[in-house]
Amino acid sequence: VISSVLHATRPLHTTQQCSAPLPPLPEKGGEVRHGLIPEEFFQFLYPKTGVTGPYMLGTGLLLYLLSKEIYVINHETVAAACILTVIIYGVKKFGPAVAEFADKLNEEKVGKVLAVKNEAIKDLETAIELEKKEQWRVEGRNYLFDAKRNNVAMLLEANYRERLLMVYNEVKKRLDYQVAMQNLKRQKEQDHMIEWVEKNVIRSITPQQQKDSVAKCILDLKALSKSAQAAV
Amino acid sequence: MAGRRAAIKAIDWAAFAERVPPNQKAMFNALKTRSDALSARLAALPEKPPAIDWAHYKATVAKAGMVDEFQKKFSALKIPEPVDTQTAKIDAQAKEAEKTTAEYVQASKARIAEYEQQLQKLRSMIPFEQMTFEDLHEVFPETRLDKDKYPYWPHKPIADL
């Protein structure tokens, strides 16, 4: 709308577009004296009139307005005075509190967003850590295959040894069986022979022989008893 | 003899256990118990069976020629070694693993590069106090309000407020 009012007499957008970020806004506004008059005015008059210059100017202006009745004092003046008093009193008393409240709101907002940003940074860092750790884990894959190969080798070796042992045991069992059989047979033959001999001997003792041997025994005993008595 | 004994490497189970991720610990434990059982079984068997005392048997066994026959057959006996069918498979698995790990490591590195990039962007951000909304939308694109989809304020569904 404004450009159409100007009828495009003034060229617009002549300088290059600059994408540098804006400088940060200043924290505080310009310095003011008495809440109204900027400090620059006082600095402007200082070289010529010194420190009291602007005050003299102000007083002179005020007196001029009053005496020449350029500003007329009427009921509205009183009303203005009362209202201004109340306003200035209110601002002076509650100003800082309200400012603090507003600042707190702003800080909370900024704090929340800052927390989000910090969380994001922390999450990314932990994610990078985890990825590196996973890569380190992956490097240990050879352990697994070595373990598997070892298992296979152990199994083969164990099987081989078991086979050797089995062969040895079987052969030994057979040989031992033969030896044991032989021994058993001999034992049985011996026992049987002894028994048979004993039986025959007992059978061949005739009653007459028995009586003779008993008489001989008695005679021997008598002789022995005689010699024994002498010994005792 | 040399061909039959594939060297049994000493495995550092502690280092191995470190590298196992927590969701595969059960498999690792199973492998370890199996391995330990096998090595215990192997250790229990003697390397060679004791030699048979032929002279003693020749003297005691009466049957003629039996011991000699046994001895002849025993020394001529060749016990076949168990055939190794699995090592080839294991080697094939190892090669597969090499390939998949290379891929995984590459993908992982790509992810790390992404994260690094984002991290860089976040770290070199201007402080929030100096940002305009435009700058905010640049850094956090999800805060940008879609003025085409929702032309009327607040430019997002009411439920999202």
Interface residues (C-beta under 8 A of the other chain):
Chain A: P21 L22 P24 L25 V110 V113 L114 K117 A120 I121 L124 E125 A127 I128 E131 K132 E134 Q135 W136 R137 V138 E139 G140 R141 N142 Y143 L144 F145 D146 A147 K148 R149 N150 N151 V152 A153 M154 L155 L156 E157 A158 N159 Y160 R161 E162 R163 L164 L165 V167 Y168 N169 V171 K172 R174 L175 Q178 V179 Q182
Chain B: R4 R5 A6 A7 I8 K9 I11 D12 A15 F16 E18 R19 V20 P21 L31 R34 S35 L38 S39 R41 L42 L45 P46 E47 K48 P49 P50 I52 Y57 T60 V61 A62 K63 M66 V67 F70 F74 L77 I79 P80 E81 P82 D84 Q86 T87 I90 Q93 A94 A97 T101 Y104 V105 S108 K109 R111 I112 Y115 E116 Q118 L119 L122 R123 M125 I126 F128 E129 Q130 T132 D135
